Amino acid sequence: MSNQSVNPRTGEKFGPIFISTSPQAIDELVSQSVAAFASWSMTSPAERARILEAMADALDAHTEALVDIADLETGLGRIRLTGEVARTTFQVRAFAKALKADEFVCVESDPAVEGAPPQGHPSFLRTVRGIGPVAVFGASNFPFAFSTLGGDSASALAAGCSVVIKAHPAHPQTAQLTFDIATESLTQAGAPLGLIGLAHGYECGSALVTDPRISAGAFTGSRAGGRALFDLAQSREYPIPFYGELGSVNPVVALESALGDPKAFAGAYLDSLLMGNGQFCTNPSVLFVPENPEFLNQLQEQIAQRDLAPFLSHATKSLHDANREELLGSVVASTYVGKPAVGDGFYTSPLAVVIQASDLGDSLESIGEECFGPTGVVIVYKDIREVVRILSGMEGALAGCLFAQSSDENAPRILNSLASMCGRVAFNAWPTGVAVTVGQHHGGPYPASTSSLHTSVGTHAIVRFLRPVSFQGVPRELYDSMTKENGR
């Protein structure tokens, strides 16, 4: 099979045709990855940091070329994409900084205590090592920050792992150019051959995750695709961890105390909802608002004025449109429509679906399916107990938000409800915009992610690819000699 870039603004194909990576070529990529891991995992954290920083410098130096091709393939715009390249290199450097500070990879010493158990115990040196070669699956909506050298690849490399990356078919040229720049910089910096590999084609996904030499997988994308790969990873003779982010319906609750300026609130909501044409995994998919006619009037008026933006691909548009149609057919709702979609390209009008909480009943499937695009559900409630009831029946989410005065008596109750189902809870802030920092948690109960214990954003993402090893009774000087011998 083959794949070619498509300009989402026009629907026209362009550029080189990418032939699916053959099974023989995938086998060679994994073999090189295994060999690279053997040496890379034994390098010192400081040396890994130096090489990662060199790679980040090279990507920064080619920002203009990367943005040029990514804009043609995704339609996300040069401003957004330039910032995304900067975010990508920032997170690479964040892991390098953590390595140089001995964060996450330092040896923990637990000295021996004389006496019989449980008070007494031998000495321990608790260490970590890279888990092995990692299969990384690029995302469509972030062609840099969650793709070829996004957070999954960066954290795996920082952990001492090699990576084999499956390019996303929506931006094959961007993936290839990023890979080529990175490979050249890694070679010049002294990294082992095959430290990163790139494969194209649908079939290579299952081949990678089922290869017995692959030790972990990382994925950002649809629930159907991620769950299929997760099941393959778990059905292997020797199952492996598979860290999948599978989409999320992110609830936002506004209490009466937050709607002092309905016009501004409606504008801020649409800014977040329609950012990137709604193609963010942290999109504010479901907004709860108290009865407020002025807010609804402003929402109807403002959405009609919003400009359209293209979908990332025809497949993304088709799935969104089908899910929207199913939503509209299953609820009693008013609809506020944006500008009509005209001409060529992958466009759909923005839509706000306004539902009365009392009309939802006990069945919440209608609002549980993610409409990945410019569609938002607004639930109007009369009583805060309606909000609590609906939240308790929703699936796990990446993010939840509360807009309220801190003195509002209902704020603690809603915060607790959101925390029970979300990996991140924001106060008086919209869910879009995920900071790359040590305190970040980008994950959540299924189906937001396949492991709610871990994050795919922020420096704690490295923990996913570190395997603990405790050395009992081994003198520190002997351990240091061993690691020095191994090149660490």
N, C-alpha and C positions, 0 to 999 in steps of 0.2 A: 504494500500500500504506500501511498505518497501523500504529501501535504504541502500546501502552498499558502502564503500569507493572503489575507483578505482585508481590504480597507473597510472598516465598519461604517465610515461616513458615506461611502459610495457603493459598497457591496462588490467591488471589483477585485479580482485576484491580481497579485503582482509578485515579482521577485522569483528567486530560485525555487525549484521543487525539491522538497526534502523527502528522500526515500526512507521508509521505516528501517530502523536499525535491524540487521539480520540476527537470528539466534546465535550464529557464530561470532558476530561482532560483539554482541552483549556478553557472551562468554569471555571474550578477550578483555572487555572493559572490566568485568568483575575480577578476572585474574590479575590485571594490573592494579586494581583497587586493593586486593588482598596483599600484594607485594608492597604497595605503597604504605598500607597500614602497618606492616611489620616494622618499618623504619620510622614512620611519622609518629606512631604511638610512643616510641622510645625517645623522641626529642624532648628537650627541656621545655617547660612552659615559656620561658623567656625566648627561646628560639622559635617556637610556634608563633609567639606574639610578633616577633620581627617579620616573619614571612607573611602573616596575615596583614600587617600594616602595609607591606609592600604591595600586596594585592589591592588593598583599599586605595592606595595612592594611584595605581594604574587605572582603576575604574574612574576615579575622579578626573584623571587626565583625559579620559575619553568620554566625558559626560555629554558633550554636544552630539557626537556620533550615536551614542546610545539613545539619547532622547529623540533624535531624528527618526530612527527606525521604529522605536517603540510608539511614537505618536502615530505613525502611519498604520501600524498593526493594531493599535488599541483605541485610538480616538480619544485618549484621556487628556490630551492637551499638554503643551510644552511646560507650562508653569508647574502643573501637578507632577509631571514626570521628572523634571529637574530636581524638584524637592525629594522625589522618591529615590533618585540615585544618591542624593546626599544622605538620606535616611539609611540606605543600604550600607554605605561605607561607614556611617556613624556606628551602626550596630556591629560591623566587623571590628572596628577599632575599640568598641566597648568590651568585646570579648578579649581582645589583645590586652587592654588595660587590666582586666580582671586577672588574666594569666600572669602579667608582670607583678601584680600585687599578691600573687599566690592565693587568690580567692578561688574557692571550689576545688582546687587541685592540691592544696597543702596537705602535708602529713599530720595526722592527729595522733599525738602520743598519749597513751594511757599507761603510766608506770605500774610496775608490779606492786601488789600490796601483800605483805606477809600475813599468814594465817590461813585457816580453813575457809572454804566457801560457806556462805556467800560473801563474807566480808573480804576474804583474801582471794587474789586472782593473779595470774601471770601478767607479764607486760604485753601490750598490744601496740602496734603501729597500724592505724587505720588509713589506708591509702585508696586512691581511685585510679582506674585505667580506662582508656577508651574502649567502648564495647565492641568495636569492629567496624567493618565497612557498612555504610548506611545508604539506603535507597531514599532519595529525596524526590518528591513529586511537586513540580512547579505549579503555582496557582495562576488563574487567568487574570484576576483583577488587580494584582500587584506584580507587574512584569519584572520588577527588580527586587523589592523588599520581601516578597514571598515566593520568589522564583529561583532562577539558577543559582545565585549566590545570596539568597535571602537568609532570613533568620535561622531556618533549619540547617542549611549548609554551613553557615558561619558558626553556629553553636557546635555542630558535629566536628568541624575542623578544629575548633578550639579545644574540644575534648580529646583530641588525638586520633580522631577517626578519619578515614577516607570516605569519599562520597561518590555515588553514581547517580546522576540527575536525569530524570525524565523531563524533557522539554515539553512545555504546554503547547498544544497544537494551535492555539489562538495567536501566539507570537513566536514562531519558530526562529525568525531572523534575529529577534532581540535576544533570545536564549543563546543562539549560536555565537553572536558577537560578544555577548557577556562572557561566555565560556572561553572564547579565543583570547580575549584580553587577559582574563584571569590566568589561563594556562601559560601564556608567555611570561607574565610577571612571576608566577610561581616557579617556573623553570629558571629564570634569571636569579631568583632569590635563593635557589638551592633546594627547593622542595622535591620530593621523590616523584618520578614519573608515574602518572596514573593516580595522583592524589585526588584529582577530580576527573570524572568522566561524564559524558553527555550522550544520551540516547534519544532518538525520535521515534514516534509511532505509538499507536494504541497498544499493540501487542506486548511491547517491552515492559509495560507496567506489571503484569502478572508474572512475567519471566523474572523480573528483578526481585519481587517480593517473595517468590518461592525458591529462589536460588539458595542452596544451603550455606553458601559462603557469605550471604548478606545477614548482618546481625541485628538490624533495626530498620524501620521505615518511618518516614515523616511525610504527611500529606495535608494539603489545604484544598478543599473543593466541595463537591456535592456530597450529599448523604449517600446516594446510591453508589457512586464511584468509590468513595472512601470506605463504606461498609463492605463492599465486595473485596477490596484489597485487605481490609482488616481481617475478614473471615479467612482469606487465603493465608495470611500471616499466622493465624492461630491454628490452622488445620495442618500446618507443616509437621513433619515428624518431630522436629525440634522447634516449637513455636518461638516467635520473636516479638519484642515489643513493637507496636505500630501506633505511632502518635498521629492520629487523624483529627483534623478540624473539619467538621462535616456540615457547617451551616448553622444558623441560629436565628430565632425569632426573638429579638431583644425588646423586653418590655420597658416602657418609660411611663412613670406615674407622675401626674401633676396634681397637687392638692390645691384647694381654692386659694390658699395663701400665696401661691406662685403666679397667679393669673392677674396680677395688678395691671399689666399692660398687655392686653390680648393681641394687639397688633404686632408688637415686638416678639411675643412668644410664638405666634403663628409663623412669622418670618424665620425665626431661629429653628423652629421645627422643620420647615421646608428646606432650609439650608443643609441640615443634617440628613434629612430623608433623601434628598435628591443629589447629594454629593456623589460625584462619580457615577451619575445616573442611577443612584441607589444600589450600586454594585459593590457594597462594602459588607463584610461579614458582621460588622457592628452597626449596621443600619437600624435606626429606631423603628422597627417593624410594626410594633403595636403601642399606641399612645393612649393612655387613660386620662381623660379630662372630666372635671365636674361639669354639670350643665352650665353653659356660658354662651349665650347666643352671639355675643360680640366676637368671641374667638372663632366660632364656626363661620361667621360672616367673613371675617378676615381670611380664614383658611380658604374659603371658596373664591374670594376675590384674588388672593395672592397666587394661588396655584395656577390660575388661568393666565397669569402674566409670566410664568416661568418658561425660559427657553428649553428646548429639547436637547438632549445629548444622546450620542449613539451607544448601543450595547457593544460589549466587547466582541461578540461574535453572533452569527446567526443562531447557533445552538443556544446561547444564553438567552437571546430574545425569545426563541420558541418556547423554552421551558418557562420563562417568566410569564409569557402570554397565556400559556396553558394553565398555569397555577392561578393566575388572576381570574381567568374565566371560571375555573372551578370554585374559587372563593365567592365570586359574585352569584353563582348559581346555588350557593348553600346558605346564604345569610339574607336577612332583611336589612337593607341598608340604603342610605343616600350616598350618591357619588358626586365628588367634585373633580372635574376634569381639567387638565392643563391644555396647552396648545395642541392642535391636531398634528399628527405625523404625516408629512407629505414628502414626495420625492423618493429617491433611491436611498440605500443605506439601511442600517438596522436601528429603527426608531419606533418607540411606542409612547403615546401621550402619558404624562404623569397622571396619577389618580389617587385621591384620598377616599377611602371607603369608610363611611361614618355609620357606626352601629350603636344602638342603645344596649347597654349592659343587660337590661331586663329581657332583651330578645335573644340572647345567646343560649339561655337555658343551661343544661348540664353538659351538652356536647360542645367541645372546644376544638374539634378537628378542623373546623372551618378556618380558624385563625392560626392553627399550628403549622401549616405548610408555608415555608418561606417563599415569598415572591421576591426573587433576587433581581431587583430593578426598581423603577420609579413608582412603586405602589406602597401606600401606607394604610394601615388600619387604625381608625380612631374610635375608641370605645368611650361613650358618654355614660357616666355613672351618676346616680343620685345619692348613693350611700357607700361609704368606704368599705363596708362589708362585701359589696359586690366585687370590688377590686381584689380583696383578699381571696375571695372564693375563686375568681377566675385565675389569679396567679397560681393558686395551689394546684390547678388542673393543667397548667402549661408545662411543656417539656423544658429540659435544661437549656440554658442560654449562656452565651459568652459574656454579655453585659446587661445590666439593668440600671435604671436611673430613677432618682426621685427629685422632683422640683418642689420645694417647700421652704417655709421659714423653719429655722432650727428649733423654734419654740412650739411648732405645731404639734399638738398632742397625738396626732396620727402618724407622725414621721417615724418614730421607733418601730411601730408595728409594720409599716410598709418596708422599711429597711430590712427588717428580719425576714419578711416574706420574699424580698428580692434575693437576699443572701442565701436562702434555702434552695434557690434554683439557678443562681448566676455565679460565674467565676469572678466577675468584677462588678462592684456596685458604686455608681457615681452619684454625687450629691450636687444638685444644681449645675449639672454639666451633661452635654449630650454624649452618646456612646461612641460616635465616630471620632477618630483621632486617638491612636493607641501609642502612648509614650514608650520609648525603648529605655527602660530603666530597671534597677534592681527590684523595685517594689511592684512592678507590673505582674499581673496574672492574666494571660490570654488563653483561656480554656474554660471548662465548665462541665457540669453533668451532661451525660449523653442526651441528645445527639450533638451538642455543641462541640464535644471532643470525645475521643475514645478513652481518654484518661484524664479525669478531673483533677488528678494529683499534680499535673505538670502544666507548664506554660510554654507556648511557642514564641513568645515575645519577651524581651528583657533578658538580663544575664542569667537568671535562673533556668533558662532554656537549656543550658549546657548540661544540667543534671540528668537530662533524659538519656545522654549518651556516655555517661560515666558509670563504670562498674566497680563497686567497692571490693577491695581485697584487704583483709586484715592479716598482718604478720604477727604471730604469737611467739613471744620469747626470742625474737630475732633482735640482736643488739643493733642500736642505731648506726654504729659505724659499719657493721656488716651490710645493713640495708643501703647505706650511702654508697658503699663500694659496689654493690650489685647494680644500683641505678646508674652509677658512673660507667660501669662496664657496658651497660646497655645503651649508652649514649645520652642519658638524661642529665 
